[in-house]
Amino acid sequence: MATLSLAAGGDLYTVGKLRGHTSINSTKVYADVVMETKIEAVKRISDFFSTQH
């Protein structure tokens, strides 16, 4: 739920409160997963266009 909420544009504070986190650091773990997913998606797009001729 946290990862999907952040991927859909939810903010860390609200997602953390919904998850019952007492520290924003607990919620940041989910943000890191979302960022890694975004980086991988951009890399796939870049790789796709670099192999096209």
ModelCIF file with pLDDT and N, C-alpha, C, O atoms, coordinates in Angstrom:
data_MODEL
#
_entry.id   MODEL 
#
_entity.id                         1 
_entity.type                       polymer 
_entity.pdbx_number_of_molecules   1 
#
_entity_poly.entity_id                      1 
_entity_poly.type                           'polypeptide(L)' 
_entity_poly.nstd_linkage                   no 
_entity_poly.nstd_monomer                   no 
_entity_poly.pdbx_seq_one_letter_code       MATLSLAAGGDLYTVGKLRGHTSINSTKVYADVVMETKIEAVKRISDFFSTQH 
_entity_poly.pdbx_seq_one_letter_code_can   MATLSLAAGGDLYTVGKLRGHTSINSTKVYADVVMETKIEAVKRISDFFSTQH 
_entity_poly.pdbx_strand_id                 A 
#
loop_
_entity_poly_seq.entity_id 
_entity_poly_seq.num 
_entity_poly_seq.mon_id 
_entity_poly_seq.hetero 
1 1  MET n 
1 2  ALA n 
1 3  THR n 
1 4  LEU n 
1 5  SER n 
1 6  LEU n 
1 7  ALA n 
1 8  ALA n 
1 9  GLY n 
1 10 GLY n 
1 11 ASP n 
1 12 LEU n 
1 13 TYR n 
1 14 THR n 
1 15 VAL n 
1 16 GLY n 
1 17 LYS n 
1 18 LEU n 
1 19 ARG n 
1 20 GLY n 
1 21 HIS n 
1 22 THR n 
1 23 SER n 
1 24 ILE n 
1 25 ASN n 
1 26 SER n 
1 27 THR n 
1 28 LYS n 
1 29 VAL n 
1 30 TYR n 
1 31 ALA n 
1 32 ASP n 
1 33 VAL n 
1 34 VAL n 
1 35 MET n 
1 36 GLU n 
1 37 THR n 
1 38 LYS n 
1 39 ILE n 
1 40 GLU n 
1 41 ALA n 
1 42 VAL n 
1 43 LYS n 
1 44 ARG n 
1 45 ILE n 
1 46 SER n 
1 47 ASP n 
1 48 PHE n 
1 49 PHE n 
1 50 SER n 
1 51 THR n 
1 52 GLN n 
1 53 HIS n 
#
_struct_asym.id          A 
_struct_asym.entity_id   1 
#
loop_
_ma_qa_metric.id 
_ma_qa_metric.mode 
_ma_qa_metric.name 
_ma_qa_metric.software_group_id 
_ma_qa_metric.type 
1 global pLDDT . pLDDT 
2 local  pLDDT . pLDDT 
#
_ma_qa_metric_global.metric_id      1 
_ma_qa_metric_global.metric_value   89.98 
_ma_qa_metric_global.model_id       1 
_ma_qa_metric_global.ordinal_id     1 
#
loop_
_ma_qa_metric_local.label_asym_id 
_ma_qa_metric_local.label_comp_id 
_ma_qa_metric_local.label_seq_id 
_ma_qa_metric_local.metric_id 
_ma_qa_metric_local.metric_value 
_ma_qa_metric_local.model_id 
_ma_qa_metric_local.ordinal_id 
A MET 1  2 89.00 1 1  
A ALA 2  2 90.00 1 2  
A THR 3  2 89.00 1 3  
A LEU 4  2 90.00 1 4  
A SER 5  2 91.00 1 5  
A LEU 6  2 91.00 1 6  
A ALA 7  2 88.00 1 7  
A ALA 8  2 90.00 1 8  
A GLY 9  2 89.00 1 9  
A GLY 10 2 91.00 1 10 
A ASP 11 2 93.00 1 11 
A LEU 12 2 93.00 1 12 
A TYR 13 2 95.00 1 13 
A THR 14 2 95.00 1 14 
A VAL 15 2 95.00 1 15 
A GLY 16 2 95.00 1 16 
A LYS 17 2 96.00 1 17 
A LEU 18 2 94.00 1 18 
A ARG 19 2 94.00 1 19 
A GLY 20 2 96.00 1 20 
A HIS 21 2 94.00 1 21 
A THR 22 2 94.00 1 22 
A SER 23 2 94.00 1 23 
A ILE 24 2 93.00 1 24 
A ASN 25 2 93.00 1 25 
A SER 26 2 92.00 1 26 
A THR 27 2 93.00 1 27 
A LYS 28 2 92.00 1 28 
A VAL 29 2 92.00 1 29 
A TYR 30 2 90.00 1 30 
A ALA 31 2 89.00 1 31 
A ASP 32 2 89.00 1 32 
A VAL 33 2 88.00 1 33 
A VAL 34 2 89.00 1 34 
A MET 35 2 88.00 1 35 
A GLU 36 2 88.00 1 36 
A THR 37 2 87.00 1 37 
A LYS 38 2 86.00 1 38 
A ILE 39 2 89.00 1 39 
A GLU 40 2 90.00 1 40 
A ALA 41 2 89.00 1 41 
A VAL 42 2 90.00 1 42 
A LYS 43 2 92.00 1 43 
A ARG 44 2 92.00 1 44 
A ILE 45 2 92.00 1 45 
A SER 46 2 89.00 1 46 
A ASP 47 2 89.00 1 47 
A PHE 48 2 91.00 1 48 
A PHE 49 2 89.00 1 49 
A SER 50 2 87.00 1 50 
A THR 51 2 81.00 1 51 
A GLN 52 2 73.00 1 52 
A HIS 53 2 61.00 1 53 
#
loop_
_atom_site.group_PDB 
_atom_site.id 
_atom_site.type_symbol 
_atom_site.label_atom_id 
_atom_site.label_alt_id 
_atom_site.label_comp_id 
_atom_site.label_asym_id 
_atom_site.label_entity_id 
_atom_site.label_seq_id 
_atom_site.pdbx_PDB_ins_code 
_atom_site.Cartn_x 
_atom_site.Cartn_y 
_atom_site.Cartn_z 
_atom_site.occupancy 
_atom_site.B_iso_or_equiv 
_atom_site.pdbx_formal_charge 
_atom_site.auth_seq_id 
_atom_site.auth_comp_id 
_atom_site.auth_asym_id 
_atom_site.auth_atom_id 
_atom_site.pdbx_PDB_model_num 
ATOM 1   N N  . MET A 1 1  ? 0.824  -1.184 0.000   1.00 89.00 ? 1  MET A N  1 
ATOM 2   C CA . MET A 1 1  ? 0.000  0.000  0.000   1.00 89.00 ? 1  MET A CA 1 
ATOM 3   C C  . MET A 1 1  ? 0.871  1.251  0.000   1.00 89.00 ? 1  MET A C  1 
ATOM 4   O O  . MET A 1 1  ? 0.570  2.206  -0.717  1.00 89.00 ? 1  MET A O  1 
ATOM 5   N N  . ALA A 1 2  ? 1.935  1.266  0.783   1.00 90.00 ? 2  ALA A N  1 
ATOM 6   C CA . ALA A 1 2  ? 2.786  2.449  0.858   1.00 90.00 ? 2  ALA A CA 1 
ATOM 7   C C  . ALA A 1 2  ? 3.481  2.720  -0.463  1.00 90.00 ? 2  ALA A C  1 
ATOM 8   O O  . ALA A 1 2  ? 3.514  3.859  -0.929  1.00 90.00 ? 2  ALA A O  1 
ATOM 9   N N  . THR A 1 3  ? 4.036  1.680  -1.071  1.00 89.00 ? 3  THR A N  1 
ATOM 10  C CA . THR A 1 3  ? 4.745  1.850  -2.339  1.00 89.00 ? 3  THR A CA 1 
ATOM 11  C C  . THR A 1 3  ? 3.796  2.326  -3.423  1.00 89.00 ? 3  THR A C  1 
ATOM 12  O O  . THR A 1 3  ? 4.135  3.225  -4.192  1.00 89.00 ? 3  THR A O  1 
ATOM 13  N N  . LEU A 1 4  ? 2.620  1.738  -3.495  1.00 90.00 ? 4  LEU A N  1 
ATOM 14  C CA . LEU A 1 4  ? 1.631  2.157  -4.498  1.00 90.00 ? 4  LEU A CA 1 
ATOM 15  C C  . LEU A 1 4  ? 1.170  3.591  -4.264  1.00 90.00 ? 4  LEU A C  1 
ATOM 16  O O  . LEU A 1 4  ? 0.997  4.350  -5.218  1.00 90.00 ? 4  LEU A O  1 
ATOM 17  N N  . SER A 1 5  ? 0.972  3.962  -3.022  1.00 91.00 ? 5  SER A N  1 
ATOM 18  C CA . SER A 1 5  ? 0.542  5.321  -2.706  1.00 91.00 ? 5  SER A CA 1 
ATOM 19  C C  . SER A 1 5  ? 1.592  6.336  -3.127  1.00 91.00 ? 5  SER A C  1 
ATOM 20  O O  . SER A 1 5  ? 1.262  7.372  -3.706  1.00 91.00 ? 5  SER A O  1 
ATOM 21  N N  . LEU A 1 6  ? 2.854  6.044  -2.839  1.00 91.00 ? 6  LEU A N  1 
ATOM 22  C CA . LEU A 1 6  ? 3.929  6.963  -3.219  1.00 91.00 ? 6  LEU A CA 1 
ATOM 23  C C  . LEU A 1 6  ? 4.099  7.015  -4.735  1.00 91.00 ? 6  LEU A C  1 
ATOM 24  O O  . LEU A 1 6  ? 4.332  8.084  -5.300  1.00 91.00 ? 6  LEU A O  1 
ATOM 25  N N  . ALA A 1 7  ? 3.982  5.871  -5.389  1.00 88.00 ? 7  ALA A N  1 
ATOM 26  C CA . ALA A 1 7  ? 4.104  5.831  -6.846  1.00 88.00 ? 7  ALA A CA 1 
ATOM 27  C C  . ALA A 1 7  ? 2.982  6.629  -7.510  1.00 88.00 ? 7  ALA A C  1 
ATOM 28  O O  . ALA A 1 7  ? 3.167  7.180  -8.595  1.00 88.00 ? 7  ALA A O  1 
ATOM 29  N N  . ALA A 1 8  ? 1.827  6.690  -6.863  1.00 90.00 ? 8  ALA A N  1 
ATOM 30  C CA . ALA A 1 8  ? 0.683  7.424  -7.405  1.00 90.00 ? 8  ALA A CA 1 
ATOM 31  C C  . ALA A 1 8  ? 0.749  8.907  -7.062  1.00 90.00 ? 8  ALA A C  1 
ATOM 32  O O  . ALA A 1 8  ? -0.142 9.671  -7.434  1.00 90.00 ? 8  ALA A O  1 
ATOM 33  N N  . GLY A 1 9  ? 1.806  9.321  -6.350  1.00 89.00 ? 9  GLY A N  1 
ATOM 34  C CA . GLY A 1 9  ? 1.977  10.736 -6.054  1.00 89.00 ? 9  GLY A CA 1 
ATOM 35  C C  . GLY A 1 9  ? 1.670  11.143 -4.633  1.00 89.00 ? 9  GLY A C  1 
ATOM 36  O O  . GLY A 1 9  ? 1.680  12.333 -4.317  1.00 89.00 ? 9  GLY A O  1 
ATOM 37  N N  . GLY A 1 10 ? 1.395  10.174 -3.761  1.00 91.00 ? 10 GLY A N  1 
ATOM 38  C CA . GLY A 1 10 ? 1.152  10.499 -2.361  1.00 91.00 ? 10 GLY A CA 1 
ATOM 39  C C  . GLY A 1 10 ? 2.403  11.050 -1.703  1.00 91.00 ? 10 GLY A C  1 
ATOM 40  O O  . GLY A 1 10 ? 3.518  10.730 -2.116  1.00 91.00 ? 10 GLY A O  1 
ATOM 41  N N  . ASP A 1 11 ? 2.225  11.873 -0.684  1.00 93.00 ? 11 ASP A N  1 
ATOM 42  C CA . ASP A 1 11 ? 3.394  12.430 -0.011  1.00 93.00 ? 11 ASP A CA 1 
ATOM 43  C C  . ASP A 1 11 ? 3.825  11.541 1.157   1.00 93.00 ? 11 ASP A C  1 
ATOM 44  O O  . ASP A 1 11 ? 3.024  10.792 1.716   1.00 93.00 ? 11 ASP A O  1 
ATOM 45  N N  . LEU A 1 12 ? 5.097  11.642 1.507   1.00 93.00 ? 12 LEU A N  1 
ATOM 46  C CA . LEU A 1 12 ? 5.673  10.794 2.559   1.00 93.00 ? 12 LEU A CA 1 
ATOM 47  C C  . LEU A 1 12 ? 4.936  10.936 3.887   1.00 93.00 ? 12 LEU A C  1 
ATOM 48  O O  . LEU A 1 12 ? 4.666  9.939  4.556   1.00 93.00 ? 12 LEU A O  1 
ATOM 49  N N  . TYR A 1 13 ? 4.613  12.156 4.267   1.00 95.00 ? 13 TYR A N  1 
ATOM 50  C CA . TYR A 1 13 ? 3.971  12.391 5.552   1.00 95.00 ? 13 TYR A CA 1 
ATOM 51  C C  . TYR A 1 13 ? 2.639  11.660 5.654   1.00 95.00 ? 13 TYR A C  1 
ATOM 52  O O  . TYR A 1 13 ? 2.381  10.954 6.628   1.00 95.00 ? 13 TYR A O  1 
ATOM 53  N N  . THR A 1 14 ? 1.791  11.837 4.635   1.00 95.00 ? 14 THR A N  1 
ATOM 54  C CA . THR A 1 14 ? 0.468  11.218 4.655   1.00 95.00 ? 14 THR A CA 1 
ATOM 55  C C  . THR A 1 14 ? 0.565  9.701  4.614   1.00 95.00 ? 14 THR A C  1 
ATOM 56  O O  . THR A 1 14 ? -0.132 9.014  5.360   1.00 95.00 ? 14 THR A O  1 
ATOM 57  N N  . VAL A 1 15 ? 1.421  9.177  3.754   1.00 95.00 ? 15 VAL A N  1 
ATOM 58  C CA . VAL A 1 15 ? 1.591  7.726  3.669   1.00 95.00 ? 15 VAL A CA 1 
ATOM 59  C C  . VAL A 1 15 ? 2.096  7.176  5.003   1.00 95.00 ? 15 VAL A C  1 
ATOM 60  O O  . VAL A 1 15 ? 1.635  6.132  5.465   1.00 95.00 ? 15 VAL A O  1 
ATOM 61  N N  . GLY A 1 16 ? 3.029  7.872  5.606   1.00 95.00 ? 16 GLY A N  1 
ATOM 62  C CA . GLY A 1 16 ? 3.545  7.442  6.908   1.00 95.00 ? 16 GLY A CA 1 
ATOM 63  C C  . GLY A 1 16 ? 2.463  7.389  7.972   1.00 95.00 ? 16 GLY A C  1 
ATOM 64  O O  . GLY A 1 16 ? 2.396  6.445  8.759   1.00 95.00 ? 16 GLY A O  1 
ATOM 65  N N  . LYS A 1 17 ? 1.622  8.405  7.989   1.00 96.00 ? 17 LYS A N  1 
ATOM 66  C CA . LYS A 1 17 ? 0.526  8.432  8.967   1.00 96.00 ? 17 LYS A CA 1 
ATOM 67  C C  . LYS A 1 17 ? -0.464 7.301  8.708   1.00 96.00 ? 17 LYS A C  1 
ATOM 68  O O  . LYS A 1 17 ? -0.947 6.670  9.649   1.00 96.00 ? 17 LYS A O  1 
ATOM 69  N N  . LEU A 1 18 ? -0.769 7.043  7.434   1.00 94.00 ? 18 LEU A N  1 
ATOM 70  C CA . LEU A 1 18 ? -1.682 5.947  7.100   1.00 94.00 ? 18 LEU A CA 1 
ATOM 71  C C  . LEU A 1 18 ? -1.113 4.600  7.525   1.00 94.00 ? 18 LEU A C  1 
ATOM 72  O O  . LEU A 1 18 ? -1.857 3.701  7.919   1.00 94.00 ? 18 LEU A O  1 
ATOM 73  N N  . ARG A 1 19 ? 0.216  4.463  7.443   1.00 94.00 ? 19 ARG A N  1 
ATOM 74  C CA . ARG A 1 19 ? 0.876  3.206  7.824   1.00 94.00 ? 19 ARG A CA 1 
ATOM 75  C C  . ARG A 1 19 ? 1.109  3.116  9.331   1.00 94.00 ? 19 ARG A C  1 
ATOM 76  O O  . ARG A 1 19 ? 1.476  2.056  9.837   1.00 94.00 ? 19 ARG A O  1 
ATOM 77  N N  . GLY A 1 20 ? 0.902  4.200  10.039  1.00 96.00 ? 20 GLY A N  1 
ATOM 78  C CA . GLY A 1 20 ? 1.109  4.194  11.483  1.00 96.00 ? 20 GLY A CA 1 
ATOM 79  C C  . GLY A 1 20 ? 2.565  4.380  11.884  1.00 96.00 ? 20 GLY A C  1 
ATOM 80  O O  . GLY A 1 20 ? 2.944  4.048  13.007  1.00 96.00 ? 20 GLY A O  1 
ATOM 81  N N  . HIS A 1 21 ? 3.375  4.902  10.989  1.00 94.00 ? 21 HIS A N  1 
ATOM 82  C CA . HIS A 1 21 ? 4.783  5.122  11.299  1.00 94.00 ? 21 HIS A CA 1 
ATOM 83  C C  . HIS A 1 21 ? 4.936  6.296  12.264  1.00 94.00 ? 21 HIS A C  1 
ATOM 84  O O  . HIS A 1 21 ? 4.250  7.310  12.141  1.00 94.00 ? 21 HIS A O  1 
ATOM 85  N N  . THR A 1 22 ? 5.823  6.144  13.203  1.00 94.00 ? 22 THR A N  1 
ATOM 86  C CA . THR A 1 22 ? 6.105  7.234  14.139  1.00 94.00 ? 22 THR A CA 1 
ATOM 87  C C  . THR A 1 22 ? 7.301  8.057  13.676  1.00 94.00 ? 22 THR A C  1 
ATOM 88  O O  . THR A 1 22 ? 7.551  9.141  14.203  1.00 94.00 ? 22 THR A O  1 
ATOM 89  N N  . SER A 1 23 ? 8.036  7.549  12.699  1.00 94.00 ? 23 SER A N  1 
ATOM 90  C CA . SER A 1 23 ? 9.203  8.243  12.171  1.00 94.00 ? 23 SER A CA 1 
ATOM 91  C C  . SER A 1 23 ? 9.121  8.283  10.646  1.00 94.00 ? 23 SER A C  1 
ATOM 92  O O  . SER A 1 23 ? 8.768  7.294  10.005  1.00 94.00 ? 23 SER A O  1 
ATOM 93  N N  . ILE A 1 24 ? 9.452  9.440  10.081  1.00 93.00 ? 24 ILE A N  1 
ATOM 94  C CA . ILE A 1 24 ? 9.450  9.578  8.627   1.00 93.00 ? 24 ILE A CA 1 
ATOM 95  C C  . ILE A 1 24 ? 10.502 8.666  7.996   1.00 93.00 ? 24 ILE A C  1 
ATOM 96  O O  . ILE A 1 24 ? 10.383 8.288  6.830   1.00 93.00 ? 24 ILE A O  1 
ATOM 97  N N  . ASN A 1 25 ? 11.525 8.315  8.764   1.00 93.00 ? 25 ASN A N  1 
ATOM 98  C CA . ASN A 1 25 ? 12.573 7.427  8.252   1.00 93.00 ? 25 ASN A CA 1 
ATOM 99  C C  . ASN A 1 25 ? 12.017 6.052  7.896   1.00 93.00 ? 25 ASN A C  1 
ATOM 100 O O  . ASN A 1 25 ? 12.510 5.400  6.976   1.00 93.00 ? 25 ASN A O  1 
ATOM 101 N N  . SER A 1 26 ? 11.008 5.619  8.611   1.00 92.00 ? 26 SER A N  1 
ATOM 102 C CA . SER A 1 26 ? 10.372 4.335  8.293   1.00 92.00 ? 26 SER A CA 1 
ATOM 103 C C  . SER A 1 26 ? 9.691  4.405  6.937   1.00 92.00 ? 26 SER A C  1 
ATOM 104 O O  . SER A 1 26 ? 9.709  3.432  6.182   1.00 92.00 ? 26 SER A O  1 
ATOM 105 N N  . THR A 1 27 ? 9.101  5.528  6.626   1.00 93.00 ? 27 THR A N  1 
ATOM 106 C CA . THR A 1 27 ? 8.388  5.697  5.366   1.00 93.00 ? 27 THR A CA 1 
ATOM 107 C C  . THR A 1 27 ? 9.355  5.899  4.204   1.00 93.00 ? 27 THR A C  1 
ATOM 108 O O  . THR A 1 27 ? 9.050  5.524  3.072   1.00 93.00 ? 27 THR A O  1 
ATOM 109 N N  . LYS A 1 28 ? 10.509 6.485  4.473   1.00 92.00 ? 28 LYS A N  1 
ATOM 110 C CA . LYS A 1 28 ? 11.496 6.740  3.412   1.00 92.00 ? 28 LYS A CA 1 
ATOM 111 C C  . LYS A 1 28 ? 11.953 5.460  2.736   1.00 92.00 ? 28 LYS A C  1 
ATOM 112 O O  . LYS A 1 28 ? 12.365 5.494  1.577   1.00 92.00 ? 28 LYS A O  1 
ATOM 113 N N  . VAL A 1 29 ? 11.890 4.337  3.429   1.00 92.00 ? 29 VAL A N  1 
ATOM 114 C CA . VAL A 1 29 ? 12.256 3.051  2.834   1.00 92.00 ? 29 VAL A CA 1 
ATOM 115 C C  . VAL A 1 29 ? 11.400 2.788  1.601   1.00 92.00 ? 29 VAL A C  1 
ATOM 116 O O  . VAL A 1 29 ? 11.905 2.326  0.578   1.00 92.00 ? 29 VAL A O  1 
ATOM 117 N N  . TYR A 1 30 ? 10.117 3.081  1.698   1.00 90.00 ? 30 TYR A N  1 
ATOM 118 C CA . TYR A 1 30 ? 9.208  2.875  0.572   1.00 90.00 ? 30 TYR A CA 1 
ATOM 119 C C  . TYR A 1 30 ? 9.516  3.845  -0.565  1.00 90.00 ? 30 TYR A C  1 
ATOM 120 O O  . TYR A 1 30 ? 9.406  3.486  -1.738  1.00 90.00 ? 30 TYR A O  1 
ATOM 121 N N  . ALA A 1 31 ? 9.898  5.059  -0.222  1.00 89.00 ? 31 ALA A N  1 
ATOM 122 C CA . ALA A 1 31 ? 10.248 6.048  -1.242  1.00 89.00 ? 31 ALA A CA 1 
ATOM 123 C C  . ALA A 1 31 ? 11.478 5.598  -2.025  1.00 89.00 ? 31 ALA A C  1 
ATOM 124 O O  . ALA A 1 31 ? 11.564 5.819  -3.233  1.00 89.00 ? 31 ALA A O  1 
ATOM 125 N N  . ASP A 1 32 ? 12.425 4.970  -1.338  1.00 89.00 ? 32 ASP A N  1 
ATOM 126 C CA . ASP A 1 32 ? 13.618 4.457  -2.018  1.00 89.00 ? 32 ASP A CA 1 
ATOM 127 C C  . ASP A 1 32 ? 13.251 3.391  -3.036  1.00 89.00 ? 32 ASP A C  1 
ATOM 128 O O  . ASP A 1 32 ? 13.822 3.354  -4.126  1.00 89.00 ? 32 ASP A O  1 
ATOM 129 N N  . VAL A 1 33 ? 12.309 2.524  -2.698  1.00 88.00 ? 33 VAL A N  1 
ATOM 130 C CA . VAL A 1 33 ? 11.853 1.483  -3.627  1.00 88.00 ? 33 VAL A CA 1 
ATOM 131 C C  . VAL A 1 33 ? 11.215 2.115  -4.850  1.00 88.00 ? 33 VAL A C  1 
ATOM 132 O O  . VAL A 1 33 ? 11.476 1.691  -5.976  1.00 88.00 ? 33 VAL A O  1 
ATOM 133 N N  . VAL A 1 34 ? 10.384 3.124  -4.640  1.00 89.00 ? 34 VAL A N  1 
ATOM 134 C CA . VAL A 1 34 ? 9.727  3.811  -5.748  1.00 89.00 ? 34 VAL A CA 1 
ATOM 135 C C  . VAL A 1 34 ? 10.766 4.474  -6.637  1.00 89.00 ? 34 VAL A C  1 
ATOM 136 O O  . VAL A 1 34 ? 10.662 4.404  -7.862  1.00 89.00 ? 34 VAL A O  1 
ATOM 137 N N  . MET A 1 35 ? 11.773 5.121  -6.043  1.00 88.00 ? 35 MET A N  1 
ATOM 138 C CA . MET A 1 35 ? 12.803 5.799  -6.826  1.00 88.00 ? 35 MET A CA 1 
ATOM 139 C C  . MET A 1 35 ? 13.593 4.793  -7.659  1.00 88.00 ? 35 MET A C  1 
ATOM 140 O O  . MET A 1 35 ? 13.886 5.056  -8.825  1.00 88.00 ? 35 MET A O  1 
ATOM 141 N N  . GLU A 1 36 ? 13.939 3.655  -7.083  1.00 88.00 ? 36 GLU A N  1 
ATOM 142 C CA . GLU A 1 36 ? 14.656 2.619  -7.834  1.00 88.00 ? 36 GLU A CA 1 
ATOM 143 C C  . GLU A 1 36 ? 13.836 2.150  -9.026  1.00 88.00 ? 36 GLU A C  1 
ATOM 144 O O  . GLU A 1 36 ? 14.384 1.923  -10.105 1.00 88.00 ? 36 GLU A O  1 
ATOM 145 N N  . THR A 1 37 ? 12.539 2.002  -8.844  1.00 87.00 ? 37 THR A N  1 
ATOM 146 C CA . THR A 1 37 ? 11.657 1.581  -9.926  1.00 87.00 ? 37 THR A CA 1 
ATOM 147 C C  . THR A 1 37 ? 11.627 2.624  -11.034 1.00 87.00 ? 37 THR A C  1 
ATOM 148 O O  . THR A 1 37 ? 11.643 2.276  -12.215 1.00 87.00 ? 37 THR A O  1 
ATOM 149 N N  . LYS A 1 38 ? 11.583 3.899  -10.665 1.00 86.00 ? 38 LYS A N  1 
ATOM 150 C CA . LYS A 1 38 ? 11.579 4.973  -11.654 1.00 86.00 ? 38 LYS A CA 1 
ATOM 151 C C  . LYS A 1 38 ? 12.896 5.002  -12.426 1.00 86.00 ? 38 LYS A C  1 
ATOM 152 O O  . LYS A 1 38 ? 12.898 5.176  -13.644 1.00 86.00 ? 38 LYS A O  1 
ATOM 153 N N  . ILE A 1 39 ? 14.005 4.835  -11.727 1.00 89.00 ? 39 ILE A N  1 
ATOM 154 C CA . ILE A 1 39 ? 15.317 4.833  -12.377 1.00 89.00 ? 39 ILE A CA 1 
ATOM 155 C C  . ILE A 1 39 ? 15.412 3.679  -13.367 1.00 89.00 ? 39 ILE A C  1 
ATOM 156 O O  . ILE A 1 39 ? 15.907 3.855  -14.480 1.00 89.00 ? 39 ILE A O  1 
ATOM 157 N N  . GLU A 1 40 ? 14.944 2.511  -12.972 1.00 90.00 ? 40 GLU A N  1 
ATOM 158 C CA . GLU A 1 40 ? 14.966 1.350  -13.868 1.00 90.00 ? 40 GLU A CA 1 
ATOM 159 C C  . GLU A 1 40 ? 14.114 1.600  -15.115 1.00 90.00 ? 40 GLU A C  1 
ATOM 160 O O  . GLU A 1 40 ? 14.510 1.224  -16.218 1.00 90.00 ? 40 GLU A O  1 
ATOM 161 N N  . ALA A 1 41 ? 12.963 2.224  -14.951 1.00 89.00 ? 41 ALA A N  1 
ATOM 162 C CA . ALA A 1 41 ? 12.086 2.505  -16.088 1.00 89.00 ? 41 ALA A CA 1 
ATOM 163 C C  . ALA A 1 41 ? 12.757 3.464  -17.065 1.00 89.00 ? 41 ALA A C  1 
ATOM 164 O O  . ALA A 1 41 ? 12.695 3.261  -18.277 1.00 89.00 ? 41 ALA A O  1 
ATOM 165 N N  . VAL A 1 42 ? 13.390 4.495  -16.548 1.00 90.00 ? 42 VAL A N  1 
ATOM 166 C CA . VAL A 1 42 ? 14.076 5.456  -17.410 1.00 90.00 ? 42 VAL A CA 1 
ATOM 167 C C  . VAL A 1 42 ? 15.244 4.784  -18.124 1.00 90.00 ? 42 VAL A C  1 
ATOM 168 O O  . VAL A 1 42 ? 15.490 5.050  -19.301 1.00 90.00 ? 42 VAL A O  1 
ATOM 169 N N  . LYS A 1 43 ? 15.955 3.923  -17.425 1.00 92.00 ? 43 LYS A N  1 
ATOM 170 C CA . LYS A 1 43 ? 17.076 3.213  -18.038 1.00 92.00 ? 43 LYS A CA 1 
ATOM 171 C C  . LYS A 1 43 ? 16.582 2.319  -19.173 1.00 92.00 ? 43 LYS A C  1 
ATOM 172 O O  . LYS A 1 43 ? 17.217 2.255  -20.226 1.00 92.00 ? 43 LYS A O  1 
ATOM 173 N N  . ARG A 1 44 ? 15.457 1.628  -18.973 1.00 92.00 ? 44 ARG A N  1 
ATOM 174 C CA . ARG A 1 44 ? 14.906 0.784  -20.033 1.00 92.00 ? 44 ARG A CA 1 
ATOM 175 C C  . ARG A 1 44 ? 14.542 1.606  -21.267 1.00 92.00 ? 44 ARG A C  1 
ATOM 176 O O  . ARG A 1 44 ? 14.773 1.173  -22.396 1.00 92.00 ? 44 ARG A O  1 
ATOM 177 N N  . ILE A 1 45 ? 13.980 2.778  -21.051 1.00 92.00 ? 45 ILE A N  1 
ATOM 178 C CA . ILE A 1 45 ? 13.632 3.652  -22.174 1.00 92.00 ? 45 ILE A CA 1 
ATOM 179 C C  . ILE A 1 45 ? 14.902 4.094  -22.891 1.00 92.00 ? 45 ILE A C  1 
ATOM 180 O O  . ILE A 1 45 ? 14.974 4.062  -24.119 1.00 92.00 ? 45 ILE A O  1 
ATOM 181 N N  . SER A 1 46 ? 15.888 4.501  -22.127 1.00 89.00 ? 46 SER A N  1 
ATOM 182 C CA . SER A 1 46 ? 17.158 4.933  -22.714 1.00 89.00 ? 46 SER A CA 1 
ATOM 183 C C  . SER A 1 46 ? 17.810 3.804  -23.503 1.00 89.00 ? 46 SER A C  1 
ATOM 184 O O  . SER A 1 46 ? 18.293 4.013  -24.616 1.00 89.00 ? 46 SER A O  1 
ATOM 185 N N  . ASP A 1 47 ? 17.822 2.609  -22.923 1.00 89.00 ? 47 ASP A N  1 
ATOM 186 C CA . ASP A 1 47 ? 18.403 1.443  -23.606 1.00 89.00 ? 47 ASP A CA 1 
ATOM 187 C C  . ASP A 1 47 ? 17.650 1.137  -24.898 1.00 89.00 ? 47 ASP A C  1 
ATOM 188 O O  . ASP A 1 47 ? 18.263 0.794  -25.909 1.00 89.00 ? 47 ASP A O  1 
ATOM 189 N N  . PHE A 1 48 ? 16.340 1.259  -24.867 1.00 91.00 ? 48 PHE A N  1 
ATOM 190 C CA . PHE A 1 48 ? 15.526 0.982  -26.048 1.00 91.00 ? 48 PHE A CA 1 
ATOM 191 C C  . PHE A 1 48 ? 15.897 1.916  -27.200 1.00 91.00 ? 48 PHE A C  1 
ATOM 192 O O  . PHE A 1 48 ? 16.094 1.473  -28.331 1.00 91.00 ? 48 PHE A O  1 
ATOM 193 N N  . PHE A 1 49 ? 15.990 3.207  -26.899 1.00 89.00 ? 49 PHE A N  1 
ATOM 194 C CA . PHE A 1 49 ? 16.285 4.170  -27.947 1.00 89.00 ? 49 PHE A CA 1 
ATOM 195 C C  . PHE A 1 49 ? 17.741 4.134  -28.395 1.00 89.00 ? 49 PHE A C  1 
ATOM 196 O O  . PHE A 1 49 ? 18.049 4.517  -29.523 1.00 89.00 ? 49 PHE A O  1 
ATOM 197 N N  . SER A 1 50 ? 18.634 3.679  -27.527 1.00 87.00 ? 50 SER A N  1 
ATOM 198 C CA . SER A 1 50 ? 20.039 3.611  -27.940 1.00 87.00 ? 50 SER A CA 1 
ATOM 199 C C  . SER A 1 50 ? 20.294 2.420  -28.846 1.00 87.00 ? 50 SER A C  1 
ATOM 200 O O  . SER A 1 50 ? 21.309 2.386  -29.542 1.00 87.00 ? 50 SER A O  1 
ATOM 201 N N  . THR A 1 51 ? 19.389 1.435  -28.855 1.00 81.00 ? 51 THR A N  1 
ATOM 202 C CA . THR A 1 51 ? 19.553 0.269  -29.738 1.00 81.00 ? 51 THR A CA 1 
ATOM 203 C C  . THR A 1 51 ? 18.776 0.414  -31.038 1.00 81.00 ? 51 THR A C  1 
ATOM 204 O O  . THR A 1 51 ? 18.920 -0.407 -31.944 1.00 81.00 ? 51 THR A O  1 
ATOM 205 N N  . GLN A 1 52 ? 17.953 1.456  -31.135 1.00 73.00 ? 52 GLN A N  1 
ATOM 206 C CA . GLN A 1 52 ? 17.187 1.696  -32.366 1.00 73.00 ? 52 GLN A CA 1 
ATOM 207 C C  . GLN A 1 52 ? 18.058 2.435  -33.378 1.00 73.00 ? 52 GLN A C  1 
ATOM 208 O O  . GLN A 1 52 ? 18.841 3.314  -33.021 1.00 73.00 ? 52 GLN A O  1 
ATOM 209 N N  . HIS A 1 53 ? 17.908 2.069  -34.620 1.00 61.00 ? 53 HIS A N  1 
ATOM 210 C CA . HIS A 1 53 ? 18.706 2.739  -35.661 1.00 61.00 ? 53 HIS A CA 1 
ATOM 211 C C  . HIS A 1 53 ? 17.808 3.301  -36.700 1.00 61.00 ? 53 HIS A C  1 
ATOM 212 O O  . HIS A 1 53 ? 18.281 3.904  -37.664 1.00 61.00 ? 53 HIS A O  1 
#
